[in-house]
Amino acid sequence: MDKGDDNKRGLRSSDQAHRPIYPNQSTRMSFEGASGLLFEQAMAQTRMAVCLTDPHQQDDPIVFCNEAFEQLTGYRREDILGRNCRFLQGPDTDQRQIAKIREAIAAEEVVVVELLNYRKDGSTFYNTLHLGPIYDAEGRLTYFFGSQWDVTDIHQSRAEERHAKALAREISHRMKNVFAVIGGIVNITGRSMNAKDVSRKINERVQALGRSYEPTLDDAALGTIQVGQAIRSVLEPYDPEGDRIIFKGNGVRTEPNAISAIGLALHELATNATKYGALSNKTGKIEVAWAHQKDKLDRNSLEITWVESGGPAILGEPDSNGTGFEIADTLLSHSRGTLDRSWNADGLRALITVPIANR
């Protein structure tokens, strides 16, 4: 159909750009009538690339495509019609996916695959192809229908995520080595200075920091980490049976930088509970909960509550909070956080608060 035919039908030039493409008059006849008009309008408006192939012709060539197919591939109708779809393949196209297509065509089945295809200019794109048979009123195979959707952005996001996780695993490995080296240096120094007890206490804190970071690095690649995962990792060694510390929280996330201070504060609380509090006898329990809240300055904050019960009775606040709590207070202050402690008769209650930039 030439330009004169279009003018006779009263089509605007903008209409022509979005009309489906027909290879010849015989193919056009297959889509005539009310259903054919609906099909033509649908194909003209959809942004999804669509083509039909004719399995009754040699090499199953493309006999129909819409404008979106041209835009996706960079080819024009004269480059497309009469050719098998394999012309979009290239050296890096996954042949396992191509085999699935061949099997589906042979069995006249529907298949969905993801392919790396090549445009006319040589650039590549990832394409989710939906392929299926079309039958006539008598149940005879007439065409194969193919719809293509450009999923390059999604595929690149997956690749970036995989790269980030691989990098996080490498960082995790290196951090374990760093903590091991620090521990070795502390032990050697402690022995040389006859201060084994001091070196042991320092190593306990180093190990607590390592436990808080270790399970969170995959998440850190995404910019935030799961608070509950870090909390459980730090406190797990203090409750080997798993029935003394009760965790109450959901999928709250926070910035990775806050975890070191939080991990060390929890370590000091657990150490104190083991010596003097709820974990120093056989009946005490600790409830740890976390949530995002508004603090007293109306800032978005992460709050972690620590409530001990069932331990020895507390007569009052100790004369000194100890070096460990002083270290925890200092670290938290660097993140504008606080560790508030209340020495109640039925057990220690503590509140860790860390302001956060995003919820």
N, C-alpha and C positions, 0 to 999 in steps of 0.2 A: 504494500500500500504506500503510494508516494504522497508528497506534500499536498498535491492537488486534492487527493481523496480526503485528507484531513480537513482542508479548508471547506470542502463540500459538506462535511459533517458538522461544521461550526466549531471545531476544536481550537482552543487557544494554544499558543506555543508552549505555555507552561503546562498544559495538559499533556502534550506530546512527551515531555520529559519524564512523565510518571506512568506512561502506558506500559502494560506488559508487552513482551516481545514475542512475536510469532514467526516461525521460520518460513512458512509458506501457507498457501490457501487451504491445503488439505488439513493441516494442523489446526488452522483457524476454525474450520468447520466443526471440529470436535467440541468447541466451546460455545457454539451458538445457542440462542434461546435465552430464557430468563436466567437459568442457572449459570450460563456462560457469561452473561452481563455482570452478575453478582461476583463471579470469580474474577473477571477482569478488573472490576472496581476494587475488590479486596487486594489483589496483587499490586495494583497501582498505589495503594495507600499504605500498605504494610512496610515497615522498616526492615523486616526480616528478609534476607536473601532467599529466593525460592527458584528452583528449576525443576523441570520434568525431563526424564530420559525415556527413550523408546526402546524397550528390550527386544522388539521385533526387528529392528534394524541392526545391521552389522556393527558390533562393538558398542551397542547400547548408547547412542549419542544423545547429547542434550538437544531437545526440540523446543524447549520453552524456558525463558528466564525472565525475571522482572528487573526493574531499574536498580533495586537494592542489590541484586546479584552483581550487576555491572560495577556499582560503586564499591562494593566490598572487594572485588577481585582486580579492579582496574582495567578489565578487558571490555571491549565493546561487542555488540551483537555479532558482528562479522567474525570476531575472534572466537566466539563462544559456540554458536550453533553448529551442530554437526560433529562436535568433538566429544570424546569421552571425558568424564570429570577428572580423569587422572592427570590432565594437563596442568592442574593446580598443584600437583605433588612436586616434591623436590628431594634433594639428597638427604635431608634430615627428617622427612616424613616417616612416621613410625609404621613400619610394614606390618606389625602385628594388628594395628587398627585397620589397615587396608585389607588384611585377610578376613577380618570380621565382616567388612563390607561385602567382600566376594561371597562369603558363606551366606549372608542374609539375602543377597540377590538370588543365589542359587536356590535357596529354600523359600523365597518369596516371603520373607519375614521382616519385621520392623527392627531397626537397630539404631542405637545412638552411640556415636564415637566422638572423640576429640582428636583433631588432626592439626598438624602444622602444615599450612598451605602457603603457596607463594603467589604474590600478585604479579601483574605484568611487568612492573618496574623492578622485580627481584626481591622486594621487601617481603617479610614473612608475617603471618598472623595465625593465631590459634583459633580454630573453627570448631564449634560443636555442631556436628552434622546429624540431623534426624532423617533417616531414610526409610521409606516404606512403599509397599505396592499399592497401586490403584486399579480397581476392577470396574468393568462395565456392568450394565444391568443384568447381563447373562452370566456374570461371575468370571469373565475372562480377563486375564491380566492385560492392562492397557498401557500403563506407564509406571515408572518409579518416581515417587515424589521425594525431593530432597529440600530441606530447609537448613540454612547455614546461619549461625550466630557467632559474631566475632567476640571471643572471650579472652583476647590477648591481655587486657588489663587484669582480669581475674587470674590468669595463668602467671603473669609477672608478679602479682601479689603473693601467690603461693610460693613462687621461687624465692622472693625476698624473705618470706617467713621461714622457709627452709634454711636459707643462708643465715638468718638471724639466730635460729636455733642451733645450727652447727657452730656458729661463733660463740654462742652462749655455753655450749658444751666444752669448747676449748678453753674459754675463760674459767669455767668451773674447775676444769682439770688443773689449770695454772694456779687458781686460788687455793685449791687443796694443797698443792705443793708449797705455796707461800706460807699457809698456816702451819704445815709440817716443819718447814724451815724455822719459823718463828718459835715453835714449840721446842725444837732441838736447841736453838740458841739459848732460850730461857733455862732449859734443863742444865746445859753446860755451865752457864753463868751461875746458876744456883749451887751446883756442886762445887765450883771453884771458890765460891764465897761462903760455903757452909750455910747456905740458906735454902735448903731443899723445900721447906714448908712454904716459903715465899714463892719460889719458882712453881710449886704445885698450884698454888692459888692463882698465879698469873696464867698458867696454862689452862686452868679450868675456864677462865674468862675468854681466852683465845679460842678454845674449843667451842664455847657458846656462840661466839661470833661466827665461827665457821659453820655451825649447824644452822644458824639463822639465814645464812646466805645460800648454802649449798642447794636446797631444793627450789630456789626462786629465780635462778638465772635465766631459765627459759622464758619466764614471764617478764623478767626485766627487759628483755629485748623488745617487748611491746610497750615499754614506758612505765608500767605499773606492775605490782606484784600482789599476789593473794596474801592477805594478812594472816589468815588462819593457817595456811601451810607453814609459814615461818614460825608462828607461835607453837604449833605442835612439834616442829622439829627441835626447837630449843628445849621444850619441857619434857619431851619423851623420855630422856634418860632418867628423870627423877620419878617416873611412874612406870617401872618396867612391867607391872601387872596390868596396867591400863585401866585401873578402877579407882584411882585416888584423885585424879585431876579431871574435872568435868569441863568440856569445852562447849561454849555457846556462842555461835557466830555463823555468819553466812559468807557469801562471796565478796566481802568487802576488799577493796584493793587500795593500795597507797603507793607513794613514791619509794623507789628502792633505797634512797639515801636515809630514810627514816628507820630502816630495819636494823642497822647496827646498834643504834641507841635502844630501840625497843628490845632487841634480843638480849643485850647485856642487862637491862633493867629486869627482865623476866628471870634471867639467870640468878641475879642477886636475890630476888624475891624467893625463888625456889630453893636456893642455898640456905637462906634464913629459915624457910619453912622446914627444911630437912634437919637443921640443928635445933631450932627452938619452937617451931610452929606445927602446923597441921600434918606435916610429913615426918615429924619426930616420934610419933607413936603409931599404933596399928589402926586407929579409928578415924583419924582426921582426913578431911577432904578439902579440895580447893576448887572453886568455880572460877573459870576464866571466860570472860565475854568480851566481844569487840563489836564496835559499830561506828558509823559516821554520825557525828552530832555537831551542834553549834556550841562553841565554848562560851565562857562568860564575856568574851570580847566580840561575840557574834561572828567568830571565824569558823569556817568549815574545819572540823578537827576529827582525828581518829582517836577514839577513847577505848582503852582497854581496862576493864575492871578485874580486880583480883580479890576474892573473898575466901578467907579461910574459916573453917569450922571443925569442931570435934578434936582440936588439939589441946595442949595444956592451957590452963587458964592464964591470961595475961594480966599482970598486976598493974601495968602502966607502961608508958613509953620508956624505952631504954635510955640510959644516960647518953649513949652514943649510937648513931645509926651505922657506924662502921665504914671502913674504907670503900667497900664494894658499893654501897649506896651513894657515897660521895662521887665515885667514878661514874655511876649511872646518871646521877643528877647533872654532872658536867657534860656528859655526852648528849643528854636530852636537851640541855640548854642551847647547844649548838644548832639544834633543829627547832628552837623556840618551844620545846616541849617541857613538860613537868612530870614529876613523880610525887604524888601526894599520898601520904601514909597515915592511917588512923589505927591506933593500937587499942582495939576494943577488947573487952574481957573475953568474948567468945572467939576471938581470932583477929588477925591482921586484915585490914581492908586497905587496898591500894588502888589508885587511879592514875594510869599513864595517859597523858594527853599530848598529842602531836598535831599542830596545825598542818593542813594540807592545802595545796593549791587547787586541786580538782577533785571532784567527788567520783 
